[in-house]
Amino acid sequence: FDSIDTVKLCIEVFDLMIASFKVNKENMLSACKNGFINATDLADYLVRKGLPFRSAYKVSGRIIAYCIENNRILETLTLEEYKKFDDLFENDVYEAVDLDACVAKRISEGGTSIESVEKQIEWVRAKI
């Protein structure tokens, strides 16, 4: 019963919080870029080029470490920098790590694509 009371209180708090918060799109985009949320997409890109996932994951990790050391993000690396890590990189790597494209690719249930989010909103509205 204590858990039910706690959940009810949390819902009340979140309801007030959500009703009054404001989204700062620029800060959110900056956080996404600096958080390397597209690192898995980079590894997936190498897998599509024929590299085994274990190797692709390692290459992606080394690139992220390079970015952190040099205060860079994936979108701003040159093709030459990418090729230092693996010759499989081509100009299409920029499409693979584009944040908008990464979000749009997540089409599974609960994913981040516009289509998936709209379905989630519809589901919540139906439950309310």
C-alpha positions as CSV (number, residue, x, y, z in Angstrom):
1,F,0.0,0.0,0.0
2,D,2.9,2.3,0.7
3,S,4.1,1.8,-2.9
4,I,0.7,2.9,-4.2
5,D,0.7,6.0,-2.1
6,T,4.3,6.8,-3.3
7,V,3.3,6.4,-7.0
8,K,0.3,8.6,-6.5
9,L,2.5,11.4,-5.0
10,C,5.0,11.0,-7.8
11,I,2.2,11.3,-10.4
12,E,1.0,14.5,-8.7
13,V,4.5,16.0,-8.7
14,F,5.2,15.0,-12.3
15,D,1.9,16.4,-13.5
16,L,2.8,19.8,-12.0
17,M,6.3,19.6,-13.4
18,I,5.3,18.7,-16.9
19,A,2.6,21.3,-17.0
20,S,5.1,24.1,-16.2
21,F,8.4,23.1,-17.8
22,K,9.8,24.7,-21.0
23,V,11.9,22.9,-23.6
24,N,15.1,24.5,-24.6
25,K,15.8,22.9,-28.0
26,E,19.3,24.3,-28.4
27,N,20.4,22.9,-25.0
28,M,18.8,19.5,-25.8
29,L,20.6,19.4,-29.2
30,S,23.9,20.4,-27.6
31,A,23.5,17.7,-25.0
32,C,22.7,15.1,-27.6
33,K,25.8,16.0,-29.7
34,N,28.1,16.0,-26.7
35,G,26.6,12.8,-25.4
36,F,27.6,10.7,-28.4
37,I,24.2,9.1,-28.6
38,N,25.0,8.3,-32.2
39,A,28.0,6.1,-31.3
40,T,26.0,2.9,-31.8
41,D,24.9,4.2,-35.2
42,L,28.6,4.6,-36.1
43,A,29.2,1.0,-35.2
44,D,26.2,-0.1,-37.1
45,Y,27.5,1.8,-40.1
46,L,30.7,-0.2,-40.0
47,V,28.7,-3.4,-39.7
48,R,26.8,-2.6,-42.8
49,K,30.2,-2.1,-44.5
50,G,31.1,-5.7,-43.6
51,L,33.0,-5.3,-40.3
52,P,32.0,-7.7,-37.5
53,F,30.1,-5.9,-34.7
54,R,32.7,-6.7,-32.1
55,S,35.3,-4.9,-34.2
56,A,33.0,-2.1,-35.2
57,Y,32.2,-1.5,-31.6
58,K,35.9,-1.2,-30.8
59,V,36.6,1.2,-33.7
60,S,33.6,3.3,-32.6
61,G,34.9,3.4,-29.0
62,R,38.4,4.5,-30.2
63,I,36.8,7.3,-32.3
64,I,34.7,8.4,-29.3
65,A,37.8,8.5,-27.1
66,Y,39.5,10.6,-29.9
67,C,36.6,13.0,-30.0
68,I,36.6,13.4,-26.2
69,E,40.4,14.0,-26.1
70,N,40.2,16.6,-28.9
71,N,36.9,18.2,-27.9
72,R,35.2,17.1,-31.1
73,I,31.9,15.4,-32.1
74,L,31.3,12.7,-34.7
75,E,29.6,15.1,-37.1
76,T,32.7,17.4,-37.4
77,L,35.4,14.8,-38.0
78,T,36.9,14.9,-41.4
79,L,36.8,11.8,-43.6
80,E,40.6,11.6,-43.3
81,E,40.2,11.5,-39.5
82,Y,37.6,8.7,-39.8
83,K,39.9,6.8,-42.2
84,K,42.7,6.8,-39.6
85,F,40.5,4.4,-37.7
86,D,39.3,2.2,-40.6
87,D,39.4,2.4,-44.4
88,L,35.7,1.4,-44.6
89,F,34.7,4.9,-43.9
90,E,33.3,6.9,-46.9
91,N,31.3,10.2,-47.2
92,D,28.1,8.4,-46.3
93,V,29.3,8.2,-42.7
94,Y,27.9,11.7,-42.1
95,E,24.4,10.4,-43.0
96,A,24.8,7.6,-40.6
97,V,25.8,9.8,-37.6
98,D,23.4,12.6,-38.3
99,L,21.3,13.0,-35.2
100,D,18.0,13.6,-37.0
101,A,18.6,10.4,-39.0
102,C,19.5,8.5,-35.9
103,V,16.3,9.5,-34.1
104,A,14.2,8.8,-37.2
105,K,15.7,5.2,-37.6
106,R,14.3,4.1,-34.2
107,I,10.9,2.9,-35.4
108,S,10.4,0.0,-33.0
109,E,7.7,0.2,-30.2
110,G,8.9,2.8,-27.7
111,G,11.4,4.2,-30.2
112,T,12.3,7.8,-30.9
113,S,11.0,8.2,-34.4
114,I,8.2,10.7,-34.9
115,E,5.9,7.9,-35.9
116,S,6.8,5.9,-32.8
117,V,6.4,8.8,-30.4
118,E,3.0,9.7,-31.9
119,K,1.9,6.1,-31.3
120,Q,3.1,6.4,-27.7
121,I,1.2,9.7,-27.2
122,E,-2.0,8.1,-28.6
123,W,-1.6,5.1,-26.3
124,V,-1.2,7.4,-23.2
125,R,-4.1,9.6,-24.2
126,A,-6.3,6.5,-24.6
127,K,-5.3,5.4,-21.1
128,I,-6.1,8.8,-19.6
